[in-house]
Amino acid sequence: MVIKINQRAKHPVRRRAWQILEAPIGDQPDTGAAEALGPKVPDDSTVNFVLDLSLRIGEVQMSSGAGASDVTATIIALTSALGLPHCEVDVIFTSITVTCHRGTDMAPVTALRVVRSRSLDYSRLNAAEMLVQQITRGNVSAEEAQTQLQEITTAPHPYPRWVATLAWGGLAAFITLLLGGGPDVAAVAFVISAVVDRLGRLLNRFALPFFFQQVVGGLFATLSAMFIVSSDLLTTDKPTLVVAAAVTVLLSGLSTVSAVQDAITGYNVTAAGRTMETVLMTAGLISGVVLALKIAVLLGLERTPLPEVLTSTPQQLPIVVLGGAGAAACFALASYSALRALLVAAVAGAIGAAVYGGLVLAQLDAVSASAIAATLVGFCGGVLARRLKVTPLVVAVSGITPLLPGLSTYRGLYQLGVEPGGNISTLMTAVAVGLALAAGVVLGEYLAQPVRTGLGRLERKLAGPRMAGPLEPAERRLE
């Protein structure tokens, strides 16, 4: 997401700079004491009010997984639109700081807000971004925006919690279909992932750190699959797909895309924080799965066999596309997205799965196929998401969720924890696939920026000039 700064705040600065640069020597305009003191800003109460509003909106974005560059652009656009043209923003993983400069005669005003909680509620994120657009267009005053933001942040989730649980189970079921499993494997994966979600919900009430929740999730999912295999309840030659689907579900909530985006855009501190969080959560998952494999050896359980590398056929491509669309839609539903976002996410997942499946059929390696598919998902999301009134982050994350390397991760963990001597190459391939997905999404969104700008200019040109109304001065249309 890239929000342009309100041009009204930039035009006077530009005109002033050109006057100074183009004037002959000796004819420089007299910069009096009043101008030397800098721009005139509102009183302290107004400045504090605007900074608080901007910080709270930035907190909603940051807690929902938005990139640091997006949060920075949003806050600068808000402060500029609300009469504070000279503000500096500093975003790190756990806090946001905004400083309003008020010239050389007055001390700057600095406000800070700590981002304490993080949750996947894309309906709240989408509502906050719609509010940002209304503010920057001048349709909502600061006081009205404060009231609407309070309603957004205190509103309950659009769906009951059990709907999200069913969605996580549905995500696992569609992942098994995408990997080549049958309806019986999908049903077992559905039940196990739903139970893992409820178990995590229970542990969250006791404020157990997420690292240990990942350990418990990986342990329960792997042991459950092994008990089912040992009891002969699952008559299939691919029982490990149940574990692979559960691993994919546990990987889906990590902020890999935001971490890579922050690193590429130069927000290294925030990128380091997000990366550390992702590594720690993944380490918890690894610990749980490896611990389950060790327990199975001690108890003498029939271990789930090491899955072979999947080979796709043209006949399986429609099922792969269906699995990708269903998995993306289930992830969006589990993240409390609206109906419109669900449909867009399903299309993004279908596109990503179709491109990935086609490239694998063309004998392209998994890392390259993942990168190309994620780039296309990011490009489509960057171009169309805004026009469909959907947050691009929903499209990007949901679109690549079916492509997460759950099966490769389990293969690597099995080789590392069970086979003699261990082998880390498969696990490193899974890490490479995850990074390729995140980098591809960021590249696709970057490539979409000039296309989106060109389409906007074309629409304005076709619409023709409009007369500025009493609430829409001519300068306000310059966006």
C-alpha positions as CSV (number, residue, x, y, z in Angstrom):
1,M,0.0,0.0,0.0
2,V,1.3,3.4,-1.0
3,I,-0.6,6.5,-0.1
4,K,0.5,9.8,-1.7
5,I,1.2,12.7,0.5
6,N,-1.4,15.5,0.1
7,Q,0.0,17.8,-2.5
8,R,-1.3,20.9,-0.8
9,A,1.5,20.6,1.8
10,K,4.1,20.2,-0.9
11,H,3.2,23.0,-3.4
12,P,4.2,26.0,-1.3
13,V,7.5,24.4,-0.5
14,R,8.2,23.7,-4.2
15,R,7.2,27.2,-5.3
16,R,9.4,28.7,-2.6
17,A,12.4,26.6,-3.6
18,W,12.1,27.5,-7.3
19,Q,11.8,31.2,-6.5
20,I,15.0,31.1,-4.6
21,L,16.8,29.0,-7.2
22,E,15.7,31.0,-10.2
23,A,16.1,34.5,-8.8
24,P,19.3,36.4,-10.0
25,I,22.1,37.0,-7.5
26,G,21.3,40.1,-5.5
27,D,17.6,39.8,-6.2
28,Q,16.9,37.0,-3.8
29,P,13.6,37.4,-2.0
30,D,13.8,38.8,1.5
31,T,13.3,36.0,4.0
32,G,12.0,37.9,6.9
33,A,11.9,36.8,10.5
34,A,8.4,35.5,10.2
35,E,9.3,33.1,7.5
36,A,12.5,32.1,9.2
37,L,10.5,30.8,12.1
38,G,9.0,28.1,9.8
39,P,5.4,27.3,9.0
40,K,2.5,28.3,11.2
41,V,0.9,25.2,12.8
42,P,-2.2,24.8,15.0
43,D,-2.2,25.1,18.7
44,D,-0.8,22.5,21.0
45,S,-4.2,20.8,21.7
46,T,-4.9,20.4,17.9
47,V,-1.3,19.1,17.3
48,N,-1.7,16.5,20.1
49,F,-5.1,15.5,18.8
50,V,-3.9,14.9,15.3
51,L,-0.8,13.0,16.4
52,D,-2.9,10.8,18.6
53,L,-5.3,10.0,15.8
54,S,-2.5,9.2,13.4
55,L,-0.7,7.0,15.8
56,R,-3.8,5.0,16.6
57,I,-4.5,4.4,13.0
58,G,-0.8,3.4,12.5
59,E,-1.1,1.0,15.5
60,V,-4.1,-0.8,13.8
61,Q,-2.1,-1.2,10.7
62,M,1.1,-2.4,12.5
63,S,-0.7,-4.9,14.7
64,S,-2.4,-6.4,11.6
65,G,0.9,-7.0,9.9
66,A,1.2,-4.0,7.5
67,G,4.7,-3.1,6.4
68,A,6.6,-0.3,8.1
69,S,6.8,1.7,4.9
70,D,3.0,1.5,4.5
71,V,2.5,2.7,8.1
72,T,4.9,5.6,7.6
73,A,3.2,6.7,4.4
74,T,-0.2,6.5,6.0
75,I,0.8,8.6,9.0
76,I,2.5,11.3,6.9
77,A,-0.5,11.5,4.6
78,L,-2.8,11.9,7.6
79,T,-0.8,14.6,9.4
80,S,-0.4,16.5,6.1
81,A,-4.1,16.3,5.4
82,L,-5.0,17.5,8.9
83,G,-2.7,20.5,8.9
84,L,0.7,19.3,10.1
85,P,2.8,19.4,7.0
86,H,6.3,18.9,8.6
87,C,6.3,15.6,10.5
88,E,8.9,12.8,10.9
89,V,7.8,9.2,11.5
90,D,9.9,6.5,13.0
91,V,8.5,3.0,13.0
92,I,10.0,0.0,14.7
93,F,8.6,-3.4,15.5
94,T,7.1,-2.5,18.9
95,S,6.4,1.2,18.7
96,I,5.6,4.2,16.5
97,T,7.0,7.7,17.1
98,V,5.9,10.9,15.3
99,T,7.5,14.3,15.7
100,C,5.8,17.5,14.5
101,H,8.3,20.3,13.7
102,R,7.0,23.8,14.4
103,G,9.8,26.0,13.1
104,T,12.9,27.4,14.8
105,D,11.1,29.3,17.5
106,M,8.9,26.6,19.0
107,A,9.9,23.2,20.3
108,P,8.8,20.2,18.3
109,V,6.0,18.0,19.6
110,T,6.7,14.3,19.8
111,A,4.2,11.5,20.4
112,L,4.8,7.7,20.8
113,R,2.6,4.7,20.8
114,V,3.5,1.2,21.7
115,V,2.2,-1.7,19.6
116,R,1.4,-4.3,22.3
117,S,-1.0,-6.7,20.6
118,R,-1.0,-8.4,17.2
119,S,-4.0,-10.1,15.7
120,L,-5.2,-11.2,12.3
121,D,-8.4,-9.1,11.9
122,Y,-8.4,-7.9,8.3
123,S,-11.9,-6.5,8.5
124,R,-10.5,-4.0,11.1
125,L,-7.5,-3.2,8.9
126,N,-9.7,-2.7,5.9
127,A,-12.0,-0.4,7.8
128,A,-9.1,1.7,9.1
129,E,-7.7,2.1,5.6
130,M,-11.0,3.2,4.2
131,L,-11.1,5.8,7.0
132,V,-7.7,7.0,5.9
133,Q,-8.9,7.5,2.4
134,Q,-11.9,9.5,3.7
135,I,-9.6,11.7,5.8
136,T,-7.0,12.4,3.1
137,R,-9.8,13.3,0.7
138,G,-11.2,15.8,3.1
139,N,-14.5,14.0,3.6
140,V,-14.1,13.4,7.3
141,S,-13.0,15.9,10.0
142,A,-10.5,14.9,12.7
143,E,-13.2,14.8,15.3
144,E,-15.4,12.5,13.2
145,A,-12.4,10.3,12.4
146,Q,-11.6,9.9,16.1
147,T,-15.2,8.7,16.7
148,Q,-15.2,6.3,13.8
149,L,-11.8,4.9,14.7
150,Q,-13.0,4.3,18.3
151,E,-15.9,2.3,16.8
152,I,-13.5,0.4,14.5
153,T,-11.1,-0.6,17.3
154,T,-13.8,-1.6,19.8
155,A,-16.1,-3.4,17.4
156,P,-16.3,-7.2,17.8
157,H,-15.1,-9.6,15.1
158,P,-17.6,-9.9,12.2
159,Y,-17.8,-13.7,12.7
160,P,-18.0,-15.8,15.8
161,R,-14.8,-17.5,17.0
162,W,-16.0,-21.0,16.0
163,V,-16.3,-19.8,12.4
164,A,-12.6,-19.0,12.4
165,T,-11.9,-22.5,13.9
166,L,-13.8,-24.1,11.0
167,A,-11.9,-21.9,8.6
168,W,-8.6,-23.1,9.9
169,G,-9.8,-26.7,9.6
170,G,-11.0,-25.9,6.0
171,L,-7.6,-24.5,5.2
172,A,-5.9,-27.8,6.2
173,A,-8.5,-29.8,4.2
174,F,-7.9,-27.8,1.0
175,I,-4.1,-28.1,1.5
176,T,-4.4,-31.9,1.5
177,L,-6.3,-31.7,-1.7
178,L,-3.7,-29.5,-3.2
179,L,-1.0,-31.9,-2.2
180,G,-2.8,-34.9,-3.7
181,G,-4.7,-36.3,-0.8
182,G,-8.2,-37.8,-0.9
183,P,-11.4,-36.8,1.0
184,D,-10.6,-39.1,4.0
185,V,-7.2,-37.4,4.5
186,A,-8.8,-34.0,4.1
187,A,-11.4,-34.9,6.8
188,V,-8.8,-36.0,9.3
189,A,-6.7,-32.9,8.6
190,F,-9.8,-30.7,9.1
191,V,-10.5,-32.2,12.5
192,I,-6.8,-32.1,13.7
193,S,-6.3,-28.5,12.6
194,A,-9.6,-27.4,14.2
195,V,-8.6,-29.0,17.5
196,V,-5.1,-27.4,17.3
197,D,-6.8,-24.0,16.9
198,R,-9.1,-24.5,19.9
199,L,-6.1,-25.8,21.9
200,G,-4.2,-22.7,21.0
201,R,-7.2,-20.6,22.0
202,L,-7.3,-22.3,25.4
203,L,-3.5,-21.7,26.0
204,N,-3.8,-18.1,24.9
205,R,-6.3,-17.5,27.8
206,F,-3.4,-18.4,30.2
207,A,-1.1,-15.9,28.4
208,L,1.2,-18.7,27.3
209,P,3.9,-17.3,24.9
210,F,3.3,-18.1,21.2
211,F,6.5,-20.0,21.0
212,F,5.2,-22.6,23.4
213,Q,1.8,-22.6,21.6
214,Q,3.6,-23.5,18.4
215,V,5.4,-26.3,20.2
216,V,2.1,-27.7,21.5
217,G,0.5,-27.3,18.0
218,G,3.3,-29.1,16.2
219,L,3.5,-31.8,18.9
220,F,-0.3,-32.5,18.9
221,A,-0.7,-32.5,15.1
222,T,2.2,-34.9,14.6
223,L,1.3,-37.3,17.4
224,S,-2.4,-37.3,16.3
225,A,-1.4,-38.3,12.8
226,M,0.8,-41.1,14.1
227,F,-1.9,-42.5,16.4
228,I,-4.4,-42.5,13.5
229,V,-1.9,-44.4,11.3
230,S,-1.1,-46.9,14.1
231,S,-4.8,-47.6,14.6
232,D,-5.5,-48.2,10.9
233,L,-8.3,-45.7,11.0
234,L,-6.9,-43.9,7.9
235,T,-6.6,-46.2,4.9
236,T,-4.3,-44.2,2.7
237,D,-0.8,-44.4,1.4
238,K,-0.3,-40.6,2.2
239,P,-0.9,-40.2,5.9
240,T,1.9,-37.6,6.3
241,L,-0.2,-35.1,4.3
242,V,-2.2,-34.7,7.5
243,V,0.9,-33.5,9.3
244,A,2.0,-31.4,6.3
245,A,-1.4,-29.6,6.2
246,A,-1.3,-28.9,10.0
247,V,2.3,-27.5,9.6
248,T,1.0,-25.3,6.7
249,V,-1.7,-23.9,9.0
250,L,0.7,-23.2,11.8
251,L,3.1,-21.4,9.3
252,S,0.3,-19.3,7.7
253,G,0.0,-16.8,10.5
254,L,3.7,-15.8,10.4
255,S,4.7,-12.3,9.2
256,T,7.2,-13.4,6.6
257,V,5.9,-11.1,3.9
258,S,6.0,-8.0,6.1
259,A,9.6,-8.9,7.3
260,V,10.9,-9.2,3.7
261,Q,9.0,-6.0,2.7
262,D,10.6,-4.1,5.6
263,A,14.1,-5.3,4.7
264,I,13.7,-4.4,1.1
265,T,12.3,-0.9,1.8
266,G,15.1,-0.1,4.3
267,Y,13.4,-0.5,7.6
268,N,16.0,-2.8,9.0
269,V,15.1,-2.6,12.7
270,T,11.5,-3.5,12.0
271,A,12.6,-6.2,9.6
272,A,14.9,-7.7,12.2
273,G,12.1,-7.7,14.8
274,R,9.7,-9.4,12.4
275,T,12.3,-11.9,11.3
276,M,13.2,-12.8,14.8
277,E,9.5,-13.4,15.6
278,T,9.1,-15.6,12.5
279,V,12.3,-17.5,13.3
280,L,11.2,-18.0,16.9
281,M,7.7,-19.2,15.9
282,T,9.2,-21.6,13.3
283,A,11.6,-22.9,15.9
284,G,8.7,-23.6,18.2
285,L,7.0,-25.6,15.4
286,I,10.2,-27.5,14.7
287,S,10.6,-28.3,18.3
288,G,7.1,-29.7,18.6
289,V,7.3,-31.9,15.4
290,V,10.8,-33.3,16.3
291,L,9.6,-33.9,19.9
292,A,6.6,-35.8,18.5
293,L,8.8,-37.9,16.3
294,K,11.1,-38.8,19.2
295,I,8.1,-39.7,21.4
296,A,6.8,-42.0,18.6
297,V,10.2,-43.8,18.5
298,L,10.1,-44.3,22.3
299,L,6.5,-45.6,22.3
300,G,7.0,-47.8,19.4
301,L,4.3,-46.2,17.3
302,E,4.1,-46.8,13.6
303,R,5.8,-43.7,12.3
304,T,4.2,-41.9,9.4
305,P,6.4,-42.7,6.4
306,L,8.6,-40.0,4.8
307,P,6.5,-38.6,1.9
308,E,8.0,-38.6,-1.5
309,V,8.3,-35.5,-3.6
310,L,5.0,-34.9,-5.3
311,T,4.8,-35.3,-9.0
312,S,2.0,-33.3,-10.7
313,T,0.1,-34.3,-13.8
314,P,-2.1,-32.2,-16.1
315,Q,-5.1,-34.1,-14.9
316,Q,-4.4,-32.9,-11.3
317,L,-4.1,-29.2,-12.2
318,P,-7.9,-28.5,-11.8
319,I,-7.8,-30.0,-8.3
320,V,-4.7,-27.9,-7.5
321,V,-6.5,-24.8,-8.6
322,L,-9.6,-25.7,-6.5
323,G,-7.4,-26.4,-3.5
324,G,-5.5,-23.1,-3.9
325,A,-8.8,-21.1,-4.1
326,G,-10.4,-22.9,-1.2
327,A,-7.2,-22.6,1.0
328,A,-6.9,-18.8,0.3
329,A,-10.6,-18.2,1.0
330,C,-10.4,-20.2,4.3
331,F,-7.4,-18.2,5.4
332,A,-9.1,-14.9,4.7
333,L,-12.2,-16.2,6.6
334,A,-10.1,-17.2,9.5
335,S,-8.6,-13.7,9.5
336,Y,-12.1,-12.2,9.7
337,S,-12.2,-10.8,6.2
338,A,-15.4,-9.5,4.6
339,L,-17.2,-11.3,1.9
340,R,-15.7,-9.2,-0.9
341,A,-12.2,-9.9,0.4
342,L,-13.0,-13.6,0.6
343,L,-13.9,-13.7,-3.1
344,V,-10.8,-11.7,-4.1
345,A,-8.6,-13.9,-1.9
346,A,-10.0,-17.0,-3.6
347,V,-9.2,-15.7,-7.0
348,A,-5.7,-14.8,-5.9
349,G,-5.2,-18.3,-4.5
350,A,-6.5,-19.9,-7.7
351,I,-4.1,-17.8,-9.8
352,G,-1.1,-18.6,-7.6
353,A,-1.9,-22.3,-7.5
354,A,-2.5,-22.5,-11.3
355,V,0.7,-20.7,-12.1
356,Y,2.7,-22.8,-9.6
357,G,1.2,-26.0,-10.9
358,G,1.8,-25.1,-14.5
359,L,5.4,-24.2,-13.8
360,V,6.0,-27.4,-11.9
361,L,4.6,-29.4,-14.9
362,A,7.1,-27.5,-17.0
363,Q,9.9,-29.0,-14.8
364,L,10.7,-25.8,-13.1
365,D,12.2,-26.0,-9.6
366,A,10.0,-25.3,-6.6
367,V,11.9,-22.1,-5.5
368,S,11.6,-20.4,-8.9
369,A,8.0,-21.5,-9.4
370,S,7.1,-20.2,-6.0
371,A,8.8,-16.8,-6.7
372,I,7.0,-16.4,-10.1
373,A,3.6,-17.4,-8.8
374,A,4.0,-15.0,-5.8
375,T,5.1,-12.2,-8.1
376,L,1.9,-12.5,-10.2
377,V,-0.2,-12.7,-7.0
378,G,1.4,-9.5,-5.7
379,F,1.0,-7.7,-9.0
380,C,-2.6,-8.6,-9.4
381,G,-3.3,-7.6,-5.8
382,G,-1.4,-4.3,-6.2
383,V,-3.4,-3.3,-9.3
384,L,-6.9,-4.5,-8.4
385,A,-7.1,-4.6,-4.6
386,R,-7.7,-0.8,-4.2
387,R,-10.2,-0.7,-7.0
388,L,-12.1,-3.5,-5.4
389,K,-11.9,-1.8,-1.9
390,V,-9.8,-4.6,-0.5
391,T,-6.6,-4.3,1.4
392,P,-3.6,-5.5,-0.7
393,L,-2.2,-7.3,2.3
394,V,-5.2,-9.6,2.4
395,V,-4.7,-10.5,-1.3
396,A,-1.0,-11.0,-0.9
397,V,-1.0,-13.1,2.2
398,S,-4.0,-15.2,1.3
399,G,-2.8,-15.7,-2.2
400,I,0.5,-17.3,-1.2
401,T,-0.8,-19.3,1.8
402,P,-1.6,-22.4,-0.4
403,L,2.0,-22.3,-1.6
404,L,3.6,-22.4,1.8
405,P,6.1,-25.2,2.1
406,G,4.3,-27.3,4.7
407,L,5.2,-30.7,3.1
408,S,8.9,-29.7,2.5
409,T,9.1,-28.5,6.1
410,Y,7.9,-31.8,7.4
411,R,10.2,-33.8,5.1
412,G,13.1,-31.7,6.4
413,L,12.2,-32.2,10.0
414,Y,11.7,-35.9,9.5
415,Q,15.1,-36.2,8.0
416,L,16.7,-34.1,10.7
417,G,15.0,-35.7,13.7
418,V,14.5,-39.4,12.7
419,E,16.9,-40.5,10.0
420,P,20.5,-41.4,11.1
421,G,22.9,-38.5,10.6
422,G,20.3,-36.0,9.7
423,N,20.0,-34.0,6.5
424,I,19.3,-30.3,6.6
425,S,19.2,-29.7,2.8
426,T,15.4,-30.3,2.5
427,L,14.7,-27.9,5.4
428,M,16.8,-25.2,3.8
429,T,14.9,-25.7,0.6
430,A,11.7,-25.1,2.5
431,V,13.2,-21.9,3.9
432,A,14.2,-20.8,0.4
433,V,10.6,-21.4,-0.8
434,G,9.2,-19.2,2.0
435,L,11.6,-16.4,1.2
436,A,10.9,-16.7,-2.5
437,L,7.1,-16.3,-1.8
438,A,7.6,-13.2,0.4
439,A,10.1,-11.6,-2.0
440,G,7.9,-12.3,-5.0
441,V,4.8,-10.7,-3.4
442,V,6.9,-7.6,-2.6
443,L,8.2,-7.4,-6.2
444,G,4.8,-7.8,-7.6
445,E,3.4,-5.0,-5.6
446,Y,6.4,-2.8,-6.6
447,L,5.7,-3.6,-10.3
448,A,2.1,-2.8,-9.9
449,Q,2.7,0.8,-8.7
450,P,3.3,2.4,-12.1
451,V,0.5,0.4,-13.6
452,R,-1.9,1.6,-10.9
453,T,-0.8,5.2,-11.3
454,G,-1.3,5.0,-15.1
455,L,-4.7,3.5,-14.8
456,G,-5.7,6.3,-12.3
457,R,-4.5,9.0,-14.7
458,L,-6.4,7.4,-17.6
459,E,-9.6,7.3,-15.6
460,R,-9.3,10.9,-14.6
461,K,-8.6,11.8,-18.3
462,L,-11.6,9.9,-19.5
463,A,-13.8,11.4,-16.8
464,G,-12.7,15.0,-17.8
465,P,-12.2,18.0,-15.6
466,R,-14.6,18.6,-12.7
467,M,-15.6,21.9,-11.2
468,A,-14.3,22.3,-7.7
469,G,-17.2,22.4,-5.2
470,P,-17.3,24.5,-2.0
471,L,-15.8,21.5,0.0
472,E,-13.4,20.5,-2.7
473,P,-10.9,23.2,-3.7
474,A,-8.9,22.8,-6.8
475,E,-5.7,22.0,-4.9
476,R,-7.4,19.1,-3.2
477,R,-7.9,17.2,-6.4
478,L,-4.1,17.1,-7.0
479,E,-3.5,13.5,-5.6
